[in-house]
Amino acid sequence: LRWAKRSFFMLVPASVLIGVFLAFNYGFPWFLIAVGLAFAPPGLLAWLDSARVNKVDQEVAPFIRSLGNVTAALGTTLSGSLAKIDRRSLGTLEPYIRRLQVRLNSKISPEKSWDAFRDEVGSQLMNRTTRMFVDGVALGGPPDRVGAIASEYAMDSAMMRARRVVSAAPFAFLTIPLHFAMTGLMVFVLEIMKAFNVRIGLAVLDLESNSGGAGIGAAATLPVFQQQDLGLLSNMTTVALMSMTIGNALTPKFALGGHPLNTALFGAITFLMTAFNMLIIPSIAGGVLLPE
């Protein structure tokens, strides 16, 4: 997650400056492309780290329970019990536990060793559970009883998070294709109105050329026979597209939870989708509605 934060603060400010330059020279979609590409690396790193943390959260309960039982059975300290527990079933936690054991065996302060362990793992559930367990044992609680209580808390928390993911994941990922369809539809409707506006102007010119200007003076003054200024409508559509782009990037984060940098991955997807629609659809719509 450290690399995700570094890449975010390095890439995003630079991409905004580059995007503003590209927007002034080549159009607003290139601003979206620059920002979307900058969001992708930190978002992907944060997503991979969240997947790792989810695996860690599933192993917190068995780790604490086994550590408490071994400590109570051997009548030794937590440092001595770490070497006796079976770490083969803790695939994700195994390297972190090994480094924790090395620190404790090197006579480093147990408090500092456990703090370093929590920082390396990066799981809030691990942080709370180990503090509950280590402090409870240090205050004289039975290791097996304290471990059972702490592991029950960890298991309940992990199960509730898993249930939330099951119910929220379909909704969160459904926003991606819906965003692509809705932004594409908005751009296409705007292009239809622009094409219709051009058609009105061409029809008036054709009528004037065929009639020699006779008998159309009154009709040409009617608003329906005049081209309209669609600048305000274009600006409003751009604002609506940006609102949808930002909103649909935040929605999966609010539904799934996790680190705030997870928003960057969905932001990269929505920004690039909006830019794709703004670049491709006008040329397609123009070719269909205004053939040469």
N, C-alpha and C positions, 0 to 999 in steps of 0.2 A: 504493500500500500504506500510505502514511502516513495517508491519510484513513480507511482501514479500521481501523487501530489506534486512531485518535482516536475514531471512532464506537463502537468496541467498548468502550473504557474510559469513554465518556460514557453509553452507552445501557444496557449490561448491569447495572452496579450499581444504576442507577435502576429498571430493570425488575424486579430481584429484590425491592427494597423495595415497589414497587407490586404485584408478584405476591403477596407475603406478605399484604398488606392485602386483596387480592381473594380470596385463598384462605380467609382467616378469615371473610369476609363472604358469598362466593358459591360457594365450593368450590375444591378443588384444581385442577381443569382450567383455571381462570382464571389460576393461577400459571404453568402451562405455556404458555398463550397469551401472557402478558406477556413471558416469557423468550424464547419462540420468535420473537415479533415483533421483539424487540431484537437477536436473533442475525441476522436477515435482512439488514439493511443492511451491516454489516461483512463478513458472509459473501459477499454478492454482490459487493462491491467487491474482496475478496481473490480471488474466483474470476475476475473479469474481469482482474485484474492477473496472475494465474497464466497465463491464456490469452495475454496480451501477452508474458510472459516466455518462454513456450513458443515463440512465433514468433521472439523474439529469439535463442533458443538455436539455432534452425535456421539463422540467418544469421551466427552467430559464425565458423564455419569458412570460408565464402567471403570474409568481410570480412578476416580475419587473413591468409589465403592471398594475396589480391589486394594487400593492403597490403605484405606482405613482398616479393612479386614486383616491384611498382612501385618500392619503395625500392631493391631491388638493381639494377633496370634503369636507374634514373635516377642512382644513386649519391648520393642526397640523404638528408636526415633524414626521420624519420617525420612531422614537421610539414609538410614540403613535399610528401610523398607523399599526404597526406590530400586535398589539392586535386586530385590527378590520378586517383584511383581513380573507377570508375564507380559512383555511389551509387544509380542508378536501380533496380538489382536488389536493393537493400537497403531495401525499403519501410519496415520497422519501425525499422531502425537509422538511417535517413537524418536525422531531426531531431537525434538525439543526436550523430551524427558532425559535423553542421554546427555544433552548439554547441561541440564539442570543438575544431574547427578555428578557431572564433572566439577561443576562449581562448588557443590556441597562437599565433595571429597577433597577439594582444594582448600578447605577451611575458610571459604568466603562466607560472609554473614548470611545466615538463612533468609533474613528479610530481603537483603539485596538480591540474593539468588532467585527467590520466588518472584520478586518484582521484575527481574530481567526475563524470567520465564514467561510471565504474563505479557510483557512488552513484545517478546518474540512471537508468541502465539497470535496476539492481536485480536482475541475474542473477548467480547464483553462478558459473555456467559462464563468463560473460563476465569476471567478476572474476579467476578463476584463469587463463584463457587469455591475457588481455591482460597480466597480470603476468608470465607465462611469456615472452610475446613481447617486451614492452618491456624487461624486465630482461635477456633474452638478447641483444637488439640492443645495449643499453647496455654490456654487458660485452664487446662485440667480435665477437659471432657474426654469420655471414652472414645478412642479413635474409631472403633467400629460403629458406634451410635452416631457420632458426628458425621462420619463418612456416609452413613445411610441417609441422614437428613439432607446433607449437601447434595448427594447424588440424586435423591428424589426431586429436589428443587431443579437440578440441571436437566433431569429427564422430562419433567413437566414443561419446562421452558422450551426445550428442543422440540417436544411434540406439538406444542401450541404454534411454534414457528413453522413447523412442517405443515400443519393444517392450514395456516394462513397462506403458505405458498401454493398449496393445492387449490385453494379457492380463488386466489388472486392472480395466479400466473396466467390462466386463459384470458382473463380480462385485460391484464397488462399487455400481453403480446398481441391481443386483438387490436389494440390501438395503432399498431404499426401499419397493417394493411388498410385500416380505415383512414388513417392519416394520408396515406398515398392516394386513396380514392377520392377523399374529400378535397384535398388541395388540387388534385388534377381536375376535378369537376369545377372548382371555382375558377381556375385559370381558363378552362375551356369555355365556360359561360362568358367570361370577360372577352375572350377572343371572338366569340359569336357576336357579341354586341359591337365590338370594333369592326368586324367584317360587315355587319348589317349597316353600320354607320357609313362605311366606305361605299357600300352598294347604293345607299340613298344619294350620296354625292355623285356617283357615276350615272345614276338614273336621271338626275336633274340635268347634268351636262349633256347626256344623250338626248333628252327631251328638247333642250335648248337648241342643239345642233340640228335636229330633225325638223323642228318647227320654225327655225329661223328667228326665234325669240318672240314670235307673235302669239298672244293669248296665254302666256304662262307667267306673266308678270305678277298677277295676284296669287297664283298658286305657289310660286317660288318664295313668296314672303311668308307662307304658312310654316309653323315650326316643324310639322311633320315632313316637309320637303327640304329641310335644312340639316346639314351635318351638325352633330352635337359635340360639345367638348367633354370628352370622357376622362380628362385628367383627374378630376376629383374621384371618379369611380375607380380608376386605376390605383390611386393612392389608398383609397379605402380597402380595396382588395389586398393590396400589399400589407397593410396593417392587420387585416384579418388573417392572412397567411402566416404572418409572424406570430400572432397570438396563438394560432393553432399549433404552430411548430414548437413554441416554447411550452404550451400547455400539454401537448401530447408527449413531450420529453419528460415532464415532471410526473405525469400520471402513473407510469410504471413504478417509479421510485416510491410514490405514496402508497401504492398498492402492495408492493413486495417488501418495502423496507430496505434495510441495509445501509451501507455507507453513502453519504451524499454524492460521492464521485460516481456512483452507479448511474446517476442522471446523465453523465457525460456520454455514455455509450448510446443511450436512447436519443440524446440530443444530436449526436453525430448522424444517427439514422434519419431522424426527422428533418434535420437541416439539409442533408444531401438529397432526400426525397423531394423536398420542396424546391430545391434548386433544379433538380432534374425536370420536374414538371414545368417550372418557369422557363427553362431553356428549350425543351423539346416540344411541348404542346403547342405553343404559338406557331411554330413552323409547320407542324402537322395540320393544325386548324386552318392556317392561312392557305396551305396547299389544297385543302378540301373545299373551303368556302370561297376562296378567291383564286380560282384557277387562272392561269395565264391565258 
